[in-house]
Amino acid sequence: PRQRRQVAAHRRLDVADHLERHPLAVLAERTADERGAERLADASKRAVFITLAERGIVLIVLPIPNKAAIHPEQLSPAFGNAPAGLVNASTTQFFHDLTEAGVLLFDPTPVLLDRRTETKAPQFLRTDSHWTPGAMHSVANGLANFIREHVNLPKPPALVWELTTETITNVGDTAAL
């Protein structure tokens, strides 16, 4: 245990040394207490965000809801046809913290819940934790619209796509549970 703490402390100092060379050195206060370690972690996150921005990269966080968030009725009949699924208690605060920090956030949960209501069809494969092709398509369209609204992108070249339909049968990842 003692060796692990020393390694962790050494790694924190390496991050701090890197941040001292970064323009945001003021954010990387090094102290021995826990609050100092938290400030250092926050400074590291800010440094990543700023480094991306300096390179012209816009960070968009896309939190992926689990099956219980979209289909709680599959977890327990007590949920019936609940209009909204189960959400972790800290999710709202996490989303708030991201947006307050200037990070773009696209939450696909409303897209999937709306699609569930409109189609009356499952948004996840029956024995799987992955989305159906229709759900993927809806989220991809929602994300594309979000990017067009929030990110200044150059005009893309004209592309021609061909849409084909194929039926695939497989045992899902939750079938063995």
C-alpha positions as CSV (number, residue, x, y, z in Angstrom):
1,P,0.0,0.0,0.0
2,R,2.8,2.5,0.8
3,Q,4.5,1.9,-2.5
4,R,1.2,2.5,-4.4
5,R,0.7,5.9,-2.6
6,Q,4.2,7.0,-3.6
7,V,3.6,6.0,-7.2
8,A,0.3,7.9,-7.3
9,A,1.9,11.0,-5.7
10,H,4.8,10.7,-8.3
11,R,2.3,10.6,-11.1
12,R,0.4,13.6,-9.8
13,L,3.7,15.5,-9.7
14,D,4.5,14.5,-13.3
15,V,1.1,16.0,-14.4
16,A,1.8,19.1,-12.3
17,D,5.3,19.5,-13.9
18,H,3.6,19.3,-17.3
19,L,1.1,21.8,-16.4
20,E,3.8,24.2,-15.1
21,R,4.9,24.5,-18.7
22,H,1.3,25.1,-19.8
23,P,-0.1,28.6,-19.9
24,L,-2.6,27.6,-17.2
25,A,0.1,27.0,-14.6
26,V,-1.8,28.9,-12.1
27,L,-4.5,26.2,-12.0
28,A,-2.0,23.5,-11.1
29,E,-1.4,24.4,-7.4
30,R,0.5,21.6,-5.7
31,T,-0.5,20.9,-2.1
32,A,-0.4,17.8,0.0
33,D,-4.0,17.9,1.1
34,E,-7.0,16.3,-0.7
35,R,-8.3,19.7,-2.0
36,G,-5.0,20.3,-3.6
37,A,-5.2,17.0,-5.4
38,E,-8.7,17.9,-6.6
39,R,-7.6,21.2,-7.9
40,L,-4.7,19.5,-9.8
41,A,-7.2,17.0,-11.3
42,D,-9.4,19.9,-12.4
43,A,-6.4,21.7,-13.9
44,S,-5.5,18.6,-15.8
45,K,-9.0,18.4,-17.3
46,R,-8.9,22.1,-18.2
47,A,-5.5,21.6,-19.8
48,V,-6.9,18.9,-22.0
49,F,-9.9,21.0,-23.0
50,I,-7.7,24.0,-23.8
51,T,-5.2,21.8,-25.8
52,L,-8.0,20.5,-27.9
53,A,-9.3,24.0,-28.5
54,E,-5.9,25.2,-29.5
55,R,-5.8,22.5,-32.2
56,G,-9.3,23.5,-33.4
57,I,-10.9,20.4,-32.0
58,V,-14.3,20.8,-30.4
59,L,-15.0,18.4,-27.6
60,I,-18.6,17.0,-27.6
61,V,-19.5,14.5,-24.9
62,L,-22.1,11.9,-25.8
63,P,-23.2,10.0,-22.7
64,I,-24.7,6.7,-23.7
65,P,-27.9,5.8,-21.7
66,N,-28.1,2.1,-20.7
67,K,-31.1,-0.1,-21.4
68,A,-32.8,0.7,-18.1
69,A,-32.8,4.4,-18.9
70,I,-34.9,3.8,-22.0
71,H,-36.8,0.6,-21.2
72,P,-37.2,0.4,-17.4
73,E,-40.2,-1.9,-17.9
74,Q,-37.8,-4.6,-19.0
75,L,-36.2,-4.4,-15.5
76,S,-39.4,-4.7,-13.6
77,P,-43.1,-4.8,-14.5
78,A,-43.6,-2.1,-11.8
79,F,-42.3,0.5,-14.2
80,G,-45.1,-0.4,-16.7
81,N,-45.0,2.1,-19.6
82,A,-43.1,4.8,-17.6
83,P,-42.5,7.9,-19.9
84,A,-38.9,8.1,-18.7
85,G,-36.4,5.5,-17.6
86,L,-34.1,5.2,-14.7
87,V,-31.4,7.8,-14.3
88,N,-28.4,7.8,-12.0
89,A,-28.9,10.4,-9.3
90,S,-25.6,12.2,-10.2
91,T,-26.3,12.4,-13.9
92,T,-28.0,15.8,-13.8
93,Q,-25.1,17.4,-11.8
94,F,-22.6,15.8,-14.1
95,F,-24.3,17.2,-17.2
96,H,-24.5,20.6,-15.4
97,D,-20.8,20.6,-14.6
98,L,-19.9,19.8,-18.1
99,T,-21.9,22.5,-19.7
100,E,-20.8,25.0,-17.0
101,A,-17.2,24.1,-18.0
102,G,-18.0,25.0,-21.6
103,V,-18.1,21.4,-22.9
104,L,-20.7,20.7,-25.5
105,L,-23.0,17.9,-24.4
106,F,-25.4,15.9,-26.6
107,D,-27.6,13.6,-24.5
108,P,-29.3,11.0,-26.8
109,T,-31.7,9.9,-24.1
110,P,-34.6,12.3,-25.2
111,V,-34.1,11.1,-28.8
112,L,-34.4,7.5,-27.8
113,L,-37.4,8.1,-25.5
114,D,-39.2,10.1,-28.2
115,R,-38.5,7.3,-30.7
116,R,-39.7,4.7,-28.2
117,T,-43.0,6.6,-27.8
118,E,-43.5,7.3,-31.5
119,T,-42.6,3.8,-32.8
120,K,-43.8,1.7,-29.8
121,A,-40.8,-0.4,-30.6
122,P,-37.8,-1.4,-28.5
123,Q,-34.7,0.8,-29.0
124,F,-32.3,-1.9,-27.8
125,L,-31.9,-5.3,-29.4
126,R,-33.9,-7.9,-27.5
127,T,-31.1,-9.9,-25.9
128,D,-28.5,-7.2,-26.2
129,S,-27.3,-3.9,-24.7
130,H,-26.9,-2.3,-28.1
131,W,-29.3,-0.1,-29.9
132,T,-31.4,-1.2,-32.8
133,P,-30.4,0.1,-36.3
134,G,-33.4,2.5,-36.2
135,A,-32.3,3.9,-32.8
136,M,-28.7,4.3,-34.1
137,H,-30.0,6.2,-37.1
138,S,-32.1,8.5,-35.0
139,V,-29.3,9.3,-32.6
140,A,-26.8,9.8,-35.5
141,N,-29.3,12.3,-37.1
142,G,-29.8,14.1,-33.8
143,L,-26.0,14.3,-33.2
144,A,-25.5,15.6,-36.8
145,N,-28.1,18.3,-36.2
146,F,-26.4,19.2,-32.9
147,I,-23.0,19.5,-34.5
148,R,-24.4,21.6,-37.3
149,E,-26.0,24.0,-34.7
150,H,-23.0,24.2,-32.4
151,V,-19.8,23.7,-34.4
152,N,-18.6,25.8,-37.2
153,L,-17.5,23.2,-39.8
154,P,-16.3,23.8,-43.3
155,K,-18.7,22.8,-46.1
156,P,-18.1,19.0,-46.8
157,P,-17.7,17.7,-50.3
158,A,-20.8,16.2,-52.0
159,L,-21.2,12.5,-51.2
160,V,-23.5,9.9,-52.6
161,W,-24.6,7.2,-50.3
162,E,-26.4,4.0,-51.0
163,L,-28.8,2.5,-48.4
164,T,-29.2,-1.2,-48.3
165,T,-31.2,-3.5,-45.9
166,E,-29.7,-6.7,-44.6
167,T,-31.2,-9.1,-41.9
168,I,-28.7,-10.3,-39.4
169,T,-29.3,-13.0,-36.7
170,N,-27.1,-13.4,-33.7
171,V,-27.2,-14.2,-30.0
172,G,-26.9,-10.9,-28.1
173,D,-24.4,-10.0,-25.4
174,T,-26.9,-10.3,-22.6
175,A,-28.3,-13.7,-23.6
176,A,-25.6,-15.6,-21.8
177,L,-26.3,-13.8,-18.5
